[in-house]
Amino acid sequence: MKFQHTILSQFSSLRRVFALIQKKRVTLRDLAEHLNINTSTVSRALSEKSNEMISPEVVKRVRKAAEEMGYKQNAAAYALKMGSTKTIGLIIPDLMNPVFPPIIRGIQSVLDEYGYTAFLAYSQNNEQLARTEVERLISRGVDGIIYAAAFREDSVVDLCKKQGVPLVLVNRVVDKGDVDTVKVDDTLGIRMAVDHLVDLGHRKIGFIAGPKNISVSHIRLGAFTQTMADLDLPVQSQRIVEAHALSETAGEEAMSLFLKKNPDATAVIASNDLIALGCLTAMTQFGYTCPKRMSIVGFNNMPYLDWFATPLTTVAIPHFQMGERSADLLLKRIKSGNADFHEEVLLKPKLVIRKSTAAPTKTRKKARAS
């Protein structure tokens, strides 16, 4: 009889488990009833902060049952109890730009470690759209925002400050400078690019800039003119052409204008890799070969540049590390709650030399003659 009673008891227990699994969501109360213990005991056993208050045997039983029954923590209930949703908002300017996926992976690697989830949105490089997305994220109760789409003057930054929402800018910065930022030393990167071309023998170097209302474009253009001046290489006004966007199409249009104005130029530096790819397209249309007729250098080292017919020489930025550092900085700010000071993380770029740069034709001819 004892054996039969035990079998029936176990069968009844299994039926309760299966019935619970069929429910839409398993709750703490379900676990407590199944284990015949208090709900508070179940809650403590599942919490990393309070499970030491419960015996290891009970913790093991509760966690095993939770796994078998498919229990998942109710995020809304957790947020109500702890005042935190364990979510962050992430805004990028362009889904089609290959430079952002490695940054996002870096962010996600840190968030995963601390149990956070990211809501991803993109702004299409439009400040008003970015603000709308951020307002939605704030209404959802995100604990903080990583913003990769900032303009030099940006209402999103002001909004987050006003709402008291922790904010970290990554890659792009604002002119005011009173916000946490993770960025690359753009000035050093451009100096590397100019030095590389000058070492090859180039003197007539142009620059295809990005929109001036974006910090990376503004800083890189300023670094180009300053570096050229430091090397006693004057830059005539026609040597600089501004692309209307950080895109391949805008780069093609700007480069076409540049080539019409500068038939004697031997090299060009582009504000980013997408612009550089557009420059290569324009060069082909004008009958220019790269690097024989003209050398070109990009900036960012986005993925797959070495797959192109002419692999692009570029200034590499540490994408994954930028993502990691921005997530670390945001979680640090969320934990401290201190907005009295701000941090700036400055990462070093490096030059990646590929097949799009070479000595100018005249220099190569002189070298062969000697």
SVG drawing of the C-alpha trace seen along z (x, -y; Angstrom):
<svg xmlns="http://www.w3.org/2000/svg" viewBox="-3 -78 73 80">
<polyline fill="none" stroke="black" stroke-width="0.4" points="0.0,0.0 2.8,-2.4 4.4,-1.8 1.1,-2.4 0.5,-5.5 4.0,-6.9 3.4,-6.2 0.0,-7.9 1.5,-10.9 4.3,-11.3 1.8,-10.9 -0.4,-13.6 2.7,-15.9 3.6,-15.3 0.1,-16.2 0.3,-19.4 3.7,-20.2 2.2,-19.4 -0.8,-21.5 1.3,-24.4 3.5,-24.1 0.4,-24.5 -0.4,-27.8 0.6,-31.0 3.0,-32.0 4.3,-30.2 4.3,-32.4 6.1,-32.4 2.8,-31.2 2.7,-28.3 6.2,-27.2 5.4,-27.7 2.2,-25.5 4.1,-22.8 6.8,-22.7 4.5,-23.3 6.5,-26.2 5.9,-29.9 6.0,-32.3 8.6,-34.4 10.9,-31.4 10.7,-30.8 11.4,-34.5 14.5,-34.5 15.8,-31.2 15.7,-32.6 17.4,-35.9 21.1,-36.2 21.0,-38.8 18.9,-36.8 19.4,-33.1 22.0,-32.9 19.1,-33.3 17.7,-29.9 19.3,-26.5 21.3,-25.2 19.0,-22.2 15.9,-24.4 17.6,-26.7 18.5,-23.7 14.9,-22.3 13.4,-25.7 15.7,-26.3 15.3,-22.8 11.5,-23.2 11.7,-26.6 13.7,-25.2 11.4,-22.2 8.2,-24.3 9.6,-27.0 9.5,-29.8 10.7,-33.2 11.0,-36.3 8.2,-38.9 10.0,-41.9 7.2,-44.3 6.9,-43.0 10.7,-43.2 10.7,-46.8 7.9,-47.7 9.7,-46.2 13.3,-47.2 12.7,-50.5 14.7,-49.2 13.6,-47.6 17.1,-46.2 16.7,-47.6 18.6,-50.3 17.9,-52.1 20.3,-52.2 20.0,-54.7 22.1,-54.3 21.9,-56.7 21.9,-54.1 21.0,-50.4 22.8,-50.0 26.2,-51.3 28.4,-48.2 30.4,-50.1 27.6,-49.7 27.0,-46.0 30.5,-45.4 29.7,-48.3 26.4,-46.8 28.0,-43.4 30.4,-45.1 27.5,-46.7 25.5,-43.5 28.4,-41.5 28.5,-43.7 24.7,-43.9 24.4,-40.1 26.9,-39.8 24.8,-42.0 21.4,-40.7 20.3,-43.8 18.3,-43.9 18.8,-46.5 16.0,-48.1 17.5,-49.1 16.2,-52.0 17.6,-54.0 17.3,-57.7 18.0,-57.8 20.4,-60.6 17.4,-62.7 17.4,-64.5 13.7,-64.8 13.2,-61.1 15.9,-60.4 14.1,-62.5 10.8,-60.7 12.5,-57.3 14.2,-58.4 10.9,-59.7 9.3,-56.3 12.2,-54.5 11.9,-56.8 8.2,-56.1 9.0,-52.4 11.1,-53.0 14.6,-52.2 17.3,-52.6 19.6,-54.6 20.4,-55.4 23.4,-54.8 23.3,-57.4 25.4,-56.9 23.5,-59.4 24.2,-62.7 24.6,-66.0 26.9,-68.7 23.8,-70.5 21.2,-67.9 17.9,-68.2 18.1,-64.5 20.9,-65.3 18.9,-68.1 15.9,-65.8 17.8,-63.1 19.3,-65.6 15.9,-67.2 14.4,-63.7 17.3,-62.5 18.0,-59.6 21.6,-58.4 23.1,-58.9 26.3,-57.9 27.4,-59.2 29.4,-56.8 31.4,-57.8 29.8,-61.2 29.8,-64.0 28.1,-67.3 29.8,-70.7 28.7,-71.4 30.8,-68.4 29.0,-67.9 27.9,-64.3 29.6,-60.9 31.3,-60.0 33.2,-57.2 35.0,-58.2 38.0,-57.7 40.9,-60.2 39.8,-61.5 42.6,-64.0 45.3,-61.4 43.6,-59.2 43.6,-61.9 47.2,-62.8 48.1,-59.1 46.3,-59.2 48.0,-62.5 51.5,-61.3 51.0,-58.0 50.2,-59.9 53.0,-62.4 55.5,-59.6 54.4,-58.0 55.3,-61.3 51.8,-63.0 51.5,-66.7 48.3,-67.6 45.9,-66.0 42.2,-66.7 39.6,-66.0 35.9,-64.8 34.3,-66.0 31.0,-64.9 28.2,-67.2 29.7,-69.9 26.8,-69.5 28.2,-66.0 31.2,-66.0 33.3,-63.4 33.0,-65.2 33.9,-68.6 36.8,-67.2 38.3,-65.2 38.1,-68.2 39.8,-70.5 42.5,-67.8 43.2,-67.6 43.7,-71.3 45.8,-71.6 48.0,-68.6 48.6,-69.9 49.5,-73.3 51.9,-71.7 53.6,-70.1 53.8,-73.4 51.4,-72.0 48.8,-74.7 45.3,-73.5 43.5,-75.5 39.7,-75.9 38.8,-73.7 40.7,-70.8 37.9,-70.4 34.4,-69.3 31.6,-68.6 29.4,-65.5 25.8,-66.2 25.6,-62.9 27.9,-60.1 26.9,-57.8 28.2,-56.2 25.9,-58.2 26.9,-61.5 30.5,-60.5 30.1,-59.8 28.5,-63.2 31.1,-65.1 34.0,-63.3 32.6,-64.0 32.7,-67.7 36.2,-67.4 37.6,-65.8 36.2,-68.6 37.8,-71.2 41.1,-69.3 42.5,-67.5 46.0,-67.8 45.2,-66.1 46.9,-62.8 45.3,-61.7 42.1,-62.1 41.1,-61.4 37.4,-60.7 35.6,-61.5 34.4,-57.9 34.5,-54.6 31.1,-54.9 32.1,-58.3 35.4,-56.7 33.5,-53.9 31.5,-56.6 34.7,-58.3 36.0,-55.1 32.8,-54.9 33.2,-58.5 36.9,-57.9 35.9,-54.9 33.3,-57.1 36.0,-59.7 38.4,-57.1 40.7,-57.3 42.4,-54.2 43.2,-53.6 45.9,-53.9 47.8,-54.4 46.1,-57.7 44.8,-58.6 45.2,-57.2 42.3,-57.2 42.1,-56.7 38.9,-56.1 38.1,-56.2 36.4,-53.6 37.6,-50.3 34.1,-49.0 33.8,-45.2 34.5,-43.7 36.7,-46.5 39.3,-43.9 36.7,-42.2 36.5,-45.0 38.3,-45.0 40.6,-47.7 40.9,-47.0 40.6,-50.3 43.4,-51.8 41.6,-53.3 41.9,-54.4 40.6,-51.7 38.5,-52.4 38.1,-49.8 34.4,-49.1 33.9,-46.3 35.8,-48.1 33.8,-51.2 30.6,-49.2 32.0,-47.6 33.3,-50.8 30.0,-52.7 28.0,-49.9 30.4,-49.8 30.2,-53.6 26.4,-53.6 25.9,-50.8 28.4,-52.6 26.4,-55.8 23.1,-53.9 24.5,-52.3 26.0,-55.5 23.2,-57.8 25.8,-60.6 25.4,-63.3 27.8,-65.8 30.7,-64.9 31.1,-63.3 33.7,-61.0 35.3,-61.0 36.8,-57.7 39.3,-58.4 40.4,-55.4 43.3,-55.2 42.8,-54.5 45.3,-52.7 46.2,-52.9 45.4,-49.9 47.3,-50.0 45.7,-48.1 45.8,-48.5 44.1,-51.9 47.2,-53.9 50.6,-54.1 53.2,-56.6 52.1,-59.1 52.9,-58.2 55.6,-60.8 57.3,-59.7 57.3,-56.1 58.7,-57.0 61.5,-58.9 62.3,-56.0 62.5,-53.6 64.7,-56.0 67.2,-56.4"/>
</svg>
